[in-house]
Amino acid sequence: MVTSVIGLEGVLGLMRKILILTAGFGNGHNAAAFSLRDAFLDSVQDTQVEVLDLIKLCYGARCELVKRIFLAIVNHTPRLWGCAYRAMDQTSIMARLLRRLHKLRQELFRILVTTEPDAVISTYPAYNYIIDQIYESYRERRFHKITVVTDSISVNSIWHASPSDYYFVPNDLSAKVLHDAGVPPAKVFACGFPVSPWFYELAQTQATPVITHGEPKRILYVVQHGNGASSQVIEKLLAMPEIELTIVCGPHPKLERNLARRSAHAGKRARVFGWTDRMPELLATSHLVITKAGGAMVQEALAARCPLIINRIIPGQEAGNAALIAALGVGAIATSDDDVIALVRNAFDDDAKLWHFWKSAVTRHSQPDAALRIARVILEKMGGAGPNPQPGSASRETSTRPSAAVSFPAILEPRKPLLCDFHTHTTFSDGKLTVRELVDFYGQRRFDCLCITDHVAEQSSLIGRVANLSGLTMHWNRIEEYFDTIAREKQRAWAKYGMVLMAGLEFNKDGISKHSSAHLLAVDLHTPIRPEAHLKLLVRTIQQQHGLAVAAHPHVMKGRWDRDTLYLWEHQDEFAGLLDAWEIANRDDIFNPVGLQRLPYIANSDFHKPKHIYSWKTLLNCEKHPDAIKQCIRDNRDIAITLFRDGDAPAALRAQEPAIFAEPASAFHLDRGQLQLPFAA
């Protein structure tokens, strides 16, 4: 039995197991699923949580193809989607289609029998039908079947045609829809939409924006799937000298560059983001958001107390979101680009009278603690007390807002060799997990030290420019956000997991051939370093910050398709005395020549996706403190490498890319080698 860094309470009590099922068709389902997971894990120690996208797990590439077709229909032929939505609402076509998903039914059956969860929460309605099919001819269901509805007002019948024990809906208007459809009121809870707990933390620590004379009005313009950014809207907004405009366009580098060019003339009054995990902060600090009526976006704006102007509505579930905005009086619906501009002017005219009306309404209806409230009710129904945030009280967890430094004890007795990974990537470059998700992923596996090293490439070379355009490296205009995000997570990683988190970079110095290519890791940076400098200057600059300069995968890689980077190895006569360490192992490759040369070494996963956790890692016998960890590597004593294997998850589940195993630090494990899920009984 393994205890958590938090304490023994969770292990000594009743261990409750919760399975959350989601699907990547639209942003709302995943947003709700992972927000609920965070609410359970952040607030309760004796609960184990898994989030699984079983549709993607079972059908892989076919699922991605269906998703692309779905998005194409929704975005380019919305009327066709509206007809399909109404057909699903009025017929049993969905139930008939789901009966054909034999592989999904078999896999879900295996998971339910193997893990015996106490509750199964569905944020995507298809799973309820599958569960009914499993248990109609098998045996009595012994877990709570719970549905978290992610739509408002226009709630399709597929959400409730397959009965659940409890339903959680975003608001009273949606609850009435279920009541009118025959769902008993005692089963329906209007607790709000489960947004990230970060919204609740911001609500406790950050003052809501106000409009004062002479101060700029901050507008957030969110470009989502199928919502093309109008150059006319951007130009007219920036023509108002009192407007500061922030544009978020998602992971679309070409669109991001075009928008940056269009708004460059406004200077500091305009900012353009591609993908960003700072949406809670951007919403909470904006006076107004312009966006389409997507479910997750609308609910996050409500949680952040930010009035909305809707500039596009897709028939179906988005019609309900637009109706919600009108019913609550928290914003307005625009019918054209000119209407968007007119509504913005009206909102701020006459001493912002209309804006103050919207702001008052959105403040009344905001529920940033919805995920915590839902978790509390679910745990109560399962027979145990859950998180119960009090309005105005501080979060139980250490604040996750940015901090310049983390206070570590001056001396810590080593309880065991420190398990470390100094080479990992996030969605800031070409990784699959966000910074927060990566911290939880490693923290739940009891790592002691993690360094995040997203790729950066120089703009002065053609290869570097291509890498930046492809999205495989982090664009330099996101470097401040990158360091702020890691700084915010440092406190949480230490408070929650006892894990040291470091900020780093991987400098891509790619040439035409493998002999002219080098990748250099910078471990534990405090300020950004531009990648244009030559390698030796980069090394000196890293070390001036008391960071480590490490040669990444310096030898021939046999276990990967990536191009080799041999420049540092072939010039070791120049760099052996400069570098702090060399990777002796990277993911599945081990470089014997590095050991034979007696060079200082570390081993890393080069983590990009969840299955990369099963790879080479570094073990250090030193104090758990950043300075002690770095000095141990420089001295290259009391250091070893190990292949990380926890042995608890089936290979099929290890291989899945987007889902994260929400294995809490207090989880118990079976003997290695048994083919079980992490919370298998």
C-alpha positions as CSV (number, residue, x, y, z in Angstrom):
1,M,0.0,0.0,0.0
2,V,1.3,3.4,-1.0
3,T,0.4,6.6,0.9
4,S,0.2,10.0,-0.6
5,V,2.3,13.0,0.2
6,I,-0.8,14.6,1.7
7,G,-1.3,12.1,4.4
8,L,-2.9,8.8,5.5
9,E,-6.5,9.9,5.7
10,G,-7.4,8.7,2.2
11,V,-5.9,5.3,2.6
12,L,-7.4,4.7,6.0
13,G,-10.9,5.6,4.8
14,L,-13.2,4.1,2.3
15,M,-11.7,4.3,-1.2
16,R,-14.3,5.4,-3.6
17,K,-13.9,4.8,-7.3
18,I,-15.3,7.0,-10.0
19,L,-15.2,6.5,-13.8
20,I,-15.9,9.5,-16.0
21,L,-16.7,8.8,-19.6
22,T,-16.3,11.5,-22.3
23,A,-15.9,12.0,-26.0
24,G,-14.2,14.6,-28.2
25,F,-17.3,15.6,-30.2
26,G,-17.4,19.3,-29.3
27,N,-15.4,21.0,-26.5
28,G,-18.0,20.8,-23.7
29,H,-17.9,17.1,-23.0
30,N,-14.2,17.0,-22.4
31,A,-14.2,20.3,-20.5
32,A,-16.8,19.0,-18.1
33,A,-15.1,15.6,-17.7
34,F,-11.7,17.0,-16.8
35,S,-13.1,19.8,-14.6
36,L,-14.9,17.2,-12.6
37,R,-11.8,15.1,-12.3
38,D,-9.9,18.1,-11.0
39,A,-12.6,18.9,-8.5
40,F,-12.5,15.4,-7.1
41,L,-8.7,15.1,-7.0
42,D,-8.1,18.7,-5.7
43,S,-10.6,18.3,-2.8
44,V,-10.9,14.7,-1.7
45,Q,-8.2,12.3,-0.8
46,D,-10.1,9.0,-0.6
47,T,-11.5,9.0,-4.1
48,Q,-9.9,7.6,-7.2
49,V,-11.0,9.0,-10.6
50,E,-10.5,7.9,-14.2
51,V,-11.4,9.9,-17.3
52,L,-11.7,7.8,-20.4
53,D,-12.6,8.6,-24.0
54,L,-13.7,5.1,-24.8
55,I,-14.9,6.0,-28.3
56,K,-11.5,7.1,-29.3
57,L,-9.8,4.3,-27.4
58,C,-11.9,1.7,-29.3
59,Y,-12.0,3.2,-32.7
60,G,-8.9,5.3,-33.1
61,A,-8.4,6.6,-36.6
62,R,-12.0,5.9,-37.5
63,C,-13.1,8.0,-34.6
64,E,-10.9,10.9,-35.8
65,L,-12.4,10.6,-39.3
66,V,-16.0,10.7,-37.9
67,K,-15.0,13.7,-35.7
68,R,-13.7,15.6,-38.8
69,I,-16.8,14.8,-40.7
70,F,-19.0,15.9,-37.8
71,L,-17.1,19.3,-37.5
72,A,-17.3,19.8,-41.2
73,I,-21.0,19.3,-41.2
74,V,-21.5,21.5,-38.1
75,N,-19.4,24.3,-39.4
76,H,-20.0,24.3,-43.1
77,T,-23.6,23.0,-43.4
78,P,-25.2,24.0,-40.1
79,R,-28.8,23.5,-41.5
80,L,-28.0,19.9,-42.3
81,W,-26.7,19.5,-38.7
82,G,-29.9,21.1,-37.4
83,C,-32.0,18.5,-39.3
84,A,-29.8,15.7,-37.9
85,Y,-30.1,17.2,-34.3
86,R,-33.9,17.3,-34.6
87,A,-34.0,13.7,-36.0
88,M,-32.0,12.5,-33.0
89,D,-34.3,14.4,-30.6
90,Q,-37.5,13.0,-32.1
91,T,-36.6,9.4,-32.9
92,S,-34.7,6.4,-31.5
93,I,-32.1,6.5,-34.2
94,M,-29.3,7.0,-31.7
95,A,-30.2,3.9,-29.7
96,R,-30.3,1.9,-32.9
97,L,-26.9,3.1,-34.1
98,L,-25.3,2.5,-30.7
99,R,-26.4,-1.1,-30.7
100,R,-23.9,-1.6,-33.6
101,L,-20.9,-0.5,-31.5
102,H,-20.0,-4.0,-30.4
103,K,-16.3,-3.2,-29.6
104,L,-17.2,-0.3,-27.4
105,R,-19.8,-2.3,-25.5
106,Q,-17.3,-5.2,-24.9
107,E,-14.5,-2.8,-23.7
108,L,-16.9,-0.9,-21.4
109,F,-18.2,-4.2,-20.0
110,R,-14.6,-5.4,-19.3
111,I,-13.7,-2.1,-17.5
112,L,-16.9,-2.1,-15.4
113,V,-16.4,-5.8,-14.3
114,T,-12.7,-5.4,-13.7
115,T,-12.8,-2.1,-11.7
116,E,-16.2,-2.3,-10.0
117,P,-16.6,1.5,-9.8
118,D,-18.9,3.1,-7.3
119,A,-20.1,5.7,-9.8
120,V,-20.0,6.1,-13.6
121,I,-20.4,9.7,-14.8
122,S,-21.2,10.3,-18.4
123,T,-20.6,13.7,-19.9
124,Y,-21.5,12.3,-23.4
125,P,-24.9,10.7,-23.7
126,A,-24.1,7.7,-25.8
127,Y,-22.5,5.8,-22.9
128,N,-25.8,5.6,-21.0
129,Y,-27.3,3.5,-23.8
130,I,-24.3,1.2,-23.9
131,I,-24.5,0.7,-20.1
132,D,-28.2,-0.2,-20.5
133,Q,-27.4,-2.7,-23.2
134,I,-24.7,-4.3,-21.0
135,Y,-27.0,-4.7,-18.0
136,E,-30.2,-5.6,-19.7
137,S,-29.1,-9.2,-20.0
138,Y,-26.2,-9.5,-17.5
139,R,-26.8,-8.7,-13.9
140,E,-27.8,-6.1,-11.4
141,R,-26.0,-2.8,-11.8
142,R,-24.0,-2.0,-8.6
143,F,-22.8,1.5,-9.4
144,H,-24.4,4.9,-9.5
145,K,-25.2,5.9,-13.1
146,I,-24.9,9.7,-13.4
147,T,-25.3,12.0,-16.3
148,V,-23.8,15.5,-16.5
149,V,-25.7,17.4,-19.2
150,T,-23.5,19.9,-21.1
151,D,-26.3,21.6,-23.1
152,S,-28.6,24.3,-22.0
153,I,-32.4,24.7,-22.7
154,S,-32.2,22.8,-26.1
155,V,-31.4,19.6,-24.3
156,N,-31.8,16.8,-26.8
157,S,-33.8,13.7,-25.7
158,I,-30.7,11.5,-26.1
159,W,-29.5,12.9,-22.8
160,H,-32.5,11.5,-20.8
161,A,-34.1,8.8,-22.9
162,S,-31.8,6.2,-21.3
163,P,-32.5,6.7,-17.5
164,S,-29.8,7.7,-15.0
165,D,-29.9,7.7,-11.3
166,Y,-29.1,11.4,-11.2
167,Y,-28.8,14.3,-13.7
168,F,-26.7,17.4,-13.3
169,V,-27.7,20.3,-15.5
170,P,-26.2,23.8,-15.9
171,N,-29.3,25.8,-14.8
172,D,-32.9,25.8,-13.7
173,L,-34.1,26.4,-17.3
174,S,-32.4,23.2,-18.4
175,A,-33.8,21.4,-15.3
176,K,-37.3,22.3,-16.4
177,V,-36.7,20.7,-19.8
178,L,-35.9,17.4,-18.1
179,H,-38.9,17.8,-15.7
180,D,-41.2,18.4,-18.7
181,A,-39.8,15.3,-20.4
182,G,-40.8,13.1,-17.4
183,V,-37.6,13.0,-15.4
184,P,-38.5,13.0,-11.7
185,P,-37.4,16.4,-10.1
186,A,-35.7,14.6,-7.2
187,K,-33.2,13.2,-9.7
188,V,-32.2,16.5,-11.3
189,F,-29.7,18.9,-9.8
190,A,-29.1,22.4,-11.3
191,C,-25.6,22.9,-9.9
192,G,-24.1,24.7,-12.9
193,F,-21.7,23.7,-15.6
194,P,-18.5,22.1,-14.3
195,V,-15.8,24.5,-15.4
196,S,-12.2,24.2,-14.2
197,P,-11.7,24.8,-10.5
198,W,-9.3,27.5,-11.7
199,F,-12.3,29.8,-12.2
200,Y,-13.3,29.4,-8.6
201,E,-9.7,30.2,-7.5
202,L,-9.7,33.3,-9.6
203,A,-13.1,34.4,-8.2
204,Q,-11.7,34.2,-4.7
205,T,-8.4,36.0,-5.5
206,Q,-9.0,38.5,-8.3
207,A,-11.2,41.6,-8.4
208,T,-13.8,41.6,-11.1
209,P,-13.1,44.3,-13.8
210,V,-14.9,47.6,-13.6
211,I,-15.2,50.4,-16.1
212,T,-13.8,53.8,-15.0
213,H,-13.4,57.0,-17.0
214,G,-10.3,57.1,-19.1
215,E,-9.5,53.4,-18.6
216,P,-9.4,51.1,-21.7
217,K,-12.2,48.6,-22.3
218,R,-10.8,45.1,-22.7
219,I,-12.5,43.0,-25.3
220,L,-11.7,39.3,-25.8
221,Y,-12.5,38.0,-29.3
222,V,-12.6,34.2,-29.4
223,V,-12.3,32.5,-32.8
224,Q,-13.6,28.9,-32.6
225,H,-14.3,26.1,-35.1
226,G,-16.3,27.5,-38.0
227,N,-16.2,31.0,-36.6
228,G,-14.0,32.9,-39.0
229,A,-12.4,36.1,-37.7
230,S,-13.8,39.0,-39.5
231,S,-11.2,41.6,-40.6
232,Q,-14.0,44.2,-40.6
233,V,-14.8,43.5,-37.0
234,I,-11.1,43.6,-35.9
235,E,-10.4,46.8,-37.8
236,K,-13.5,48.6,-36.5
237,L,-12.8,47.5,-32.9
238,L,-9.2,48.7,-33.1
239,A,-10.4,52.0,-34.6
240,M,-11.9,52.8,-31.2
241,P,-9.0,54.3,-29.2
242,E,-10.5,53.2,-25.9
243,I,-10.5,49.5,-26.9
244,E,-7.8,46.9,-26.0
245,L,-8.4,43.8,-28.1
246,T,-7.2,40.2,-27.3
247,I,-7.8,37.7,-30.0
248,V,-7.6,33.9,-29.4
249,C,-7.8,31.7,-32.4
250,G,-6.8,28.2,-31.2
251,P,-4.1,25.9,-32.6
252,H,-4.1,27.4,-36.1
253,P,-0.6,29.0,-36.8
254,K,-1.6,30.4,-40.2
255,L,-4.7,32.1,-38.9
256,E,-2.7,33.4,-35.9
257,R,-0.1,35.0,-38.2
258,N,-2.8,36.6,-40.4
259,L,-4.5,38.0,-37.3
260,A,-1.3,39.3,-35.9
261,R,-0.6,41.1,-39.2
262,R,-4.1,42.7,-39.3
263,S,-3.8,44.1,-35.8
264,A,-0.1,45.0,-35.8
265,H,-0.8,48.7,-36.4
266,A,-2.6,48.9,-33.0
267,G,0.6,48.1,-31.2
268,K,0.1,47.1,-27.5
269,R,-3.6,47.6,-27.8
270,A,-3.9,44.3,-29.7
271,R,-2.7,40.8,-28.6
272,V,-3.1,37.6,-30.6
273,F,-2.9,34.1,-29.0
274,G,-3.1,30.8,-30.8
275,W,-3.7,28.0,-28.4
276,T,-3.6,29.1,-24.7
277,D,-4.4,27.6,-21.4
278,R,-5.0,31.1,-19.9
279,M,-8.6,31.3,-20.9
280,P,-9.9,31.5,-17.3
281,E,-7.5,34.5,-16.7
282,L,-8.3,36.2,-20.0
283,L,-12.0,35.9,-19.4
284,A,-11.8,37.1,-15.8
285,T,-9.8,40.2,-16.8
286,S,-11.9,41.2,-19.8
287,H,-14.9,43.5,-19.8
288,L,-16.6,41.7,-22.7
289,V,-16.1,38.5,-24.8
290,I,-17.2,38.1,-28.5
291,T,-17.6,34.5,-29.4
292,K,-20.0,32.0,-30.9
293,A,-22.5,30.1,-28.8
294,G,-20.4,27.1,-28.0
295,G,-21.4,25.4,-24.8
296,A,-18.1,25.3,-23.0
297,M,-17.2,28.9,-24.0
298,V,-20.5,30.3,-22.9
299,Q,-20.4,28.6,-19.6
300,E,-16.8,29.6,-18.9
301,A,-17.7,33.2,-19.7
302,L,-20.6,33.0,-17.1
303,A,-18.2,31.5,-14.6
304,A,-15.7,34.3,-15.2
305,R,-18.5,36.9,-14.9
306,C,-17.7,38.2,-18.3
307,P,-20.7,39.5,-20.4
308,L,-21.0,38.1,-23.9
309,I,-21.8,39.1,-27.5
310,I,-22.6,36.1,-29.6
311,N,-21.7,36.4,-33.3
312,R,-22.6,33.0,-34.6
313,I,-25.1,30.3,-33.6
314,I,-25.1,26.7,-35.0
315,P,-28.6,25.1,-34.9
316,G,-29.2,22.5,-32.2
317,Q,-27.5,22.8,-28.9
318,E,-26.0,26.2,-29.6
319,A,-29.5,27.7,-30.0
320,G,-30.1,26.8,-26.4
321,N,-26.9,28.5,-25.3
322,A,-28.0,31.7,-27.1
323,A,-31.5,31.4,-25.6
324,L,-29.8,31.1,-22.2
325,I,-27.9,34.4,-22.7
326,A,-31.0,36.2,-23.7
327,A,-33.0,34.7,-20.8
328,L,-30.4,35.6,-18.2
329,G,-29.7,39.1,-19.6
330,V,-25.9,38.5,-19.6
331,G,-25.2,39.7,-23.1
332,A,-26.7,40.0,-26.6
333,I,-26.9,38.2,-29.9
334,A,-25.4,39.8,-33.0
335,T,-26.9,39.1,-36.4
336,S,-24.0,40.5,-38.5
337,D,-20.5,42.0,-38.2
338,D,-22.0,45.5,-38.2
339,D,-24.3,44.4,-35.4
340,V,-21.3,43.3,-33.3
341,I,-19.8,46.7,-33.6
342,A,-23.1,48.4,-32.8
343,L,-23.6,46.3,-29.7
344,V,-20.0,47.0,-28.5
345,R,-20.7,50.8,-28.9
346,N,-24.1,50.5,-27.1
347,A,-22.5,48.5,-24.3
348,F,-20.1,51.3,-23.4
349,D,-22.1,54.4,-24.3
350,D,-24.0,56.4,-21.7
351,D,-21.5,55.6,-19.0
352,A,-21.6,51.9,-19.9
353,K,-25.2,51.6,-18.7
354,L,-25.9,48.5,-20.8
355,W,-22.6,46.9,-19.9
356,H,-23.4,47.4,-16.2
357,F,-26.8,45.8,-16.6
358,W,-25.1,42.7,-18.3
359,K,-22.4,42.7,-15.6
360,S,-24.8,42.7,-12.8
361,A,-26.8,39.8,-14.4
362,V,-23.7,37.7,-15.1
363,T,-22.5,38.2,-11.6
364,R,-25.8,36.9,-10.2
365,H,-25.8,33.8,-12.4
366,S,-22.1,33.0,-12.2
367,Q,-21.3,29.6,-10.6
368,P,-17.5,29.1,-10.8
369,D,-17.6,26.5,-8.1
370,A,-20.0,24.2,-10.1
371,A,-17.6,21.3,-10.5
372,L,-16.9,21.3,-6.7
373,R,-20.7,21.4,-6.0
374,I,-21.4,18.6,-8.3
375,A,-18.6,16.5,-6.8
376,R,-20.0,17.2,-3.3
377,V,-23.5,16.0,-4.3
378,I,-22.2,12.9,-6.0
379,L,-20.1,11.9,-3.0
380,E,-23.0,12.5,-0.7
381,K,-25.1,10.2,-2.9
382,M,-22.3,7.6,-2.7
383,G,-22.4,7.8,1.1
384,G,-19.6,10.2,1.9
385,A,-18.9,13.9,2.4
386,G,-17.4,15.8,-0.4
387,P,-15.9,19.2,-1.1
388,N,-18.0,22.1,0.1
389,P,-16.6,25.5,-0.9
390,Q,-18.0,28.5,1.0
391,P,-18.5,31.7,-0.9
392,G,-15.8,34.1,-0.1
393,S,-13.5,31.5,1.4
394,A,-10.1,30.7,0.2
395,S,-9.5,27.5,-1.7
396,R,-8.2,24.5,0.3
397,E,-5.3,24.2,-2.1
398,T,-2.4,26.6,-2.3
399,S,-3.2,29.4,-4.8
400,T,-2.3,28.5,-8.4
401,R,-1.7,32.1,-9.4
402,P,1.8,32.9,-10.7
403,S,4.5,33.2,-8.2
404,A,8.1,34.3,-8.7
405,A,9.5,31.6,-6.5
406,V,8.6,28.6,-4.4
407,S,9.7,28.3,-0.8
408,F,11.5,24.9,-0.4
409,P,12.9,23.7,2.9
410,A,16.6,24.5,3.3
411,I,17.3,20.8,4.2
412,L,15.3,17.8,3.5
413,E,16.4,14.3,4.5
414,P,16.2,12.1,1.4
415,R,13.4,9.6,2.0
416,K,14.4,7.6,-1.1
417,P,16.2,8.2,-4.4
418,L,14.5,11.1,-6.2
419,L,12.6,10.0,-9.3
420,C,13.2,12.7,-12.0
421,D,12.4,13.6,-15.6
422,F,14.1,16.6,-17.0
423,H,12.9,16.4,-20.6
424,T,9.1,16.8,-21.2
425,H,6.9,18.7,-23.6
426,T,3.4,20.2,-23.4
427,T,0.8,21.7,-25.7
428,F,3.0,24.9,-25.8
429,S,5.0,23.0,-28.5
430,D,4.3,19.5,-29.8
431,G,3.1,17.7,-26.6
432,K,-0.3,16.3,-26.0
433,L,-0.9,17.5,-22.4
434,T,-1.3,21.0,-21.0
435,V,1.2,22.1,-18.3
436,R,-1.4,21.5,-15.5
437,E,-2.3,18.0,-17.0
438,L,1.4,17.1,-17.1
439,V,2.0,18.2,-13.5
440,D,-1.0,16.0,-12.4
441,F,0.2,13.1,-14.6
442,Y,3.7,13.0,-13.0
443,G,2.5,14.0,-9.6
444,Q,0.0,11.1,-9.4
445,R,2.9,8.8,-10.2
446,R,4.9,10.1,-7.3
447,F,7.7,11.7,-9.2
448,D,10.0,14.0,-7.2
449,C,11.2,16.4,-9.9
450,L,9.9,17.4,-13.3
451,C,11.3,19.9,-15.8
452,I,9.2,21.1,-18.7
453,T,11.3,21.8,-21.7
454,D,9.2,22.8,-24.7
455,H,10.9,23.3,-28.1
456,V,12.0,26.7,-29.3
457,A,13.7,27.3,-32.7
458,E,15.5,30.3,-34.1
459,Q,13.7,32.5,-36.7
460,S,17.0,33.2,-38.5
461,S,17.2,29.8,-40.2
462,L,14.8,28.4,-42.8
463,I,14.4,25.1,-40.8
464,G,13.6,27.1,-37.7
465,R,11.0,29.2,-39.4
466,V,9.3,26.1,-40.9
467,A,9.3,24.5,-37.4
468,N,7.6,27.6,-36.0
469,L,5.0,27.6,-38.8
470,S,4.3,23.9,-38.3
471,G,3.4,24.4,-34.6
472,L,6.0,21.8,-33.5
473,T,8.0,24.5,-31.6
474,M,6.7,27.3,-29.4
475,H,6.4,30.7,-31.0
476,W,8.4,33.3,-29.2
477,N,5.4,35.5,-28.6
478,R,4.1,32.9,-26.1
479,I,7.3,32.7,-24.1
480,E,6.0,35.0,-21.3
481,E,2.8,33.0,-21.0
482,Y,4.8,29.8,-20.9
483,F,7.0,30.9,-18.0
484,D,4.0,32.4,-16.1
485,T,2.0,29.1,-16.5
486,I,4.9,27.1,-15.1
487,A,5.4,29.6,-12.3
488,R,1.7,29.2,-11.4
489,E,2.0,25.4,-11.3
490,K,5.2,25.3,-9.2
491,Q,3.3,26.1,-6.0
492,R,0.6,23.6,-6.7
493,A,3.0,20.8,-7.7
494,W,4.9,21.2,-4.4
495,A,1.8,21.7,-2.2
496,K,-0.2,18.8,-3.7
497,Y,2.5,16.3,-4.7
498,G,5.7,17.3,-3.0
499,M,7.2,17.6,-6.5
500,V,9.8,20.1,-7.6
501,L,8.7,21.7,-10.9
502,M,11.3,23.5,-13.1
503,A,10.9,25.6,-16.2
504,G,13.2,24.8,-19.1
505,L,13.5,24.9,-22.8
506,E,14.8,22.6,-25.6
507,F,16.7,24.7,-28.1
508,N,16.3,23.2,-31.6
509,K,19.5,23.9,-33.6
510,D,18.5,21.8,-36.7
511,G,20.8,21.8,-39.7
512,I,20.4,20.2,-43.2
513,S,21.8,16.9,-42.0
514,K,22.1,15.0,-38.7
515,H,25.7,16.0,-38.4
516,S,24.9,19.7,-38.3
517,S,21.9,19.3,-35.9
518,A,21.9,19.7,-32.2
519,H,19.2,19.9,-29.4
520,L,20.2,21.6,-26.2
521,L,18.2,21.3,-23.0
522,A,18.1,24.2,-20.5
523,V,17.0,22.9,-17.1
524,D,15.7,25.3,-14.4
525,L,15.5,28.6,-16.2
526,H,14.2,31.7,-14.4
527,T,13.9,34.0,-17.4
528,P,13.6,33.3,-21.2
529,I,16.7,32.9,-23.4
530,R,16.3,33.7,-27.1
531,P,17.2,30.7,-29.3
532,E,19.1,32.7,-32.0
533,A,22.5,32.7,-30.1
534,H,25.1,30.1,-31.1
535,L,25.4,27.0,-29.0
536,K,28.3,28.0,-26.8
537,L,26.7,31.3,-25.9
538,L,23.5,29.5,-25.1
539,V,25.4,27.2,-22.7
540,R,27.0,30.1,-21.0
541,T,23.7,32.0,-20.7
542,I,21.9,29.0,-19.2
543,Q,24.7,28.5,-16.7
544,Q,24.6,32.2,-15.8
545,Q,21.1,31.6,-14.5
546,H,22.5,28.6,-12.5
547,G,20.6,26.3,-14.9
548,L,21.9,23.1,-16.4
549,A,22.9,22.8,-20.1
550,V,22.3,19.2,-21.3
551,A,22.9,17.6,-24.6
552,A,19.6,16.0,-25.7
553,H,19.6,12.6,-27.5
554,P,23.2,13.3,-28.6
555,H,23.8,9.8,-30.3
556,V,22.1,7.6,-32.8
557,M,18.5,6.8,-31.9
558,K,17.3,3.4,-33.0
559,G,13.9,3.3,-31.2
560,R,12.4,6.4,-32.9
561,W,11.7,7.8,-36.3
562,D,13.1,11.3,-35.3
563,R,16.1,12.6,-37.1
564,D,19.3,12.1,-35.2
565,T,21.1,15.2,-33.7
566,L,24.8,14.3,-33.7
567,Y,26.5,17.7,-33.8
568,L,27.3,17.9,-30.1
569,W,28.6,14.3,-29.9
570,E,30.8,14.8,-33.0
571,H,32.2,17.9,-31.4
572,Q,32.5,16.7,-27.9
573,D,36.1,17.9,-27.8
574,E,34.6,21.4,-27.8
575,F,31.6,20.7,-25.6
576,A,32.6,18.1,-23.1
577,G,34.1,20.7,-20.8
578,L,31.1,23.1,-21.2
579,L,28.0,21.0,-20.8
580,D,26.7,20.0,-17.4
581,A,25.4,16.6,-18.6
582,W,24.6,14.4,-21.6
583,E,21.5,12.2,-22.0
584,I,22.8,8.7,-21.7
585,A,19.3,7.5,-22.4
586,N,16.3,9.0,-24.1
587,R,12.9,7.3,-24.1
588,D,13.7,3.8,-25.2
589,D,17.2,4.4,-26.5
590,I,20.3,4.0,-24.3
591,F,23.5,5.5,-25.6
592,N,26.4,3.2,-24.5
593,P,29.1,5.5,-26.0
594,V,28.2,8.3,-23.6
595,G,28.9,6.0,-20.7
596,L,32.1,4.7,-22.2
597,Q,33.4,8.2,-22.5
598,R,32.6,8.7,-18.8
599,L,30.6,11.9,-19.5
600,P,28.3,13.2,-16.9
601,Y,24.8,11.8,-17.7
602,I,21.1,11.9,-17.0
603,A,18.2,9.9,-18.5
604,N,14.9,11.3,-19.7
605,S,11.7,10.3,-21.4
606,D,11.4,13.1,-24.0
607,F,7.8,13.0,-23.0
608,H,5.2,14.0,-25.6
609,K,2.2,11.8,-24.9
610,P,1.0,9.6,-22.0
611,K,2.6,6.3,-23.2
612,H,6.0,7.9,-23.1
613,I,6.0,7.7,-19.3
614,Y,7.2,4.1,-19.8
615,S,10.8,5.1,-20.6
616,W,14.2,5.9,-19.1
617,K,14.3,8.2,-16.0
618,T,16.9,9.6,-13.6
619,L,17.4,8.6,-9.9
620,L,19.2,11.0,-7.6
621,N,20.3,10.5,-4.0
622,C,20.2,14.0,-2.7
623,E,17.9,16.5,-1.0
624,K,14.7,17.4,-2.7
625,H,15.6,21.0,-3.5
626,P,16.3,22.5,-6.9
627,D,19.9,23.6,-6.0
628,A,20.7,20.1,-4.5
629,I,19.2,18.4,-7.6
630,K,21.3,20.4,-10.0
631,Q,24.5,20.1,-8.0
632,C,24.0,16.3,-7.9
633,I,23.9,16.2,-11.6
634,R,26.9,18.5,-12.0
635,D,28.9,16.4,-9.6
636,N,27.5,13.2,-11.3
637,R,27.7,11.2,-8.1
638,D,24.9,9.4,-6.4
639,I,23.1,9.2,-9.7
640,A,21.5,6.2,-11.5
641,I,19.0,5.6,-14.3
642,T,16.0,3.4,-14.4
643,L,13.3,2.2,-16.8
644,F,10.0,3.4,-15.4
645,R,7.3,0.7,-15.3
646,D,4.3,0.8,-12.9
647,G,2.8,-2.4,-14.4
648,D,-0.8,-1.6,-13.5
649,A,-2.4,-0.5,-16.7
650,P,-3.3,-2.7,-19.7
651,A,-1.2,-2.0,-22.7
652,A,-4.3,-0.9,-24.7
653,L,-5.0,1.8,-22.2
654,R,-1.3,2.9,-21.8
655,A,-1.3,3.5,-25.6
656,Q,-4.1,6.0,-25.6
657,E,-2.9,9.5,-26.3
658,P,-5.5,12.1,-25.2
659,A,-6.9,10.6,-22.0
660,I,-5.0,11.0,-18.7
661,F,-5.0,8.3,-16.0
662,A,-6.3,10.2,-13.0
663,E,-4.5,7.9,-10.6
664,P,-4.4,9.7,-7.2
665,A,-1.3,9.7,-5.2
666,S,-3.0,7.7,-2.5
667,A,-4.0,4.8,-4.9
668,F,-3.1,1.3,-3.9
669,H,-1.4,-1.0,-6.4
670,L,-1.5,-4.8,-7.0
671,D,1.6,-6.8,-7.6
672,R,3.5,-5.9,-10.7
673,G,2.7,-7.8,-13.8
674,Q,-1.0,-8.2,-13.1
675,L,-3.1,-6.9,-16.0
676,Q,-5.4,-4.5,-14.1
677,L,-6.6,-0.9,-14.3
678,P,-5.0,1.5,-11.8
679,F,-8.0,1.3,-9.4
680,A,-8.7,-2.4,-10.0
681,A,-10.0,-4.2,-6.8
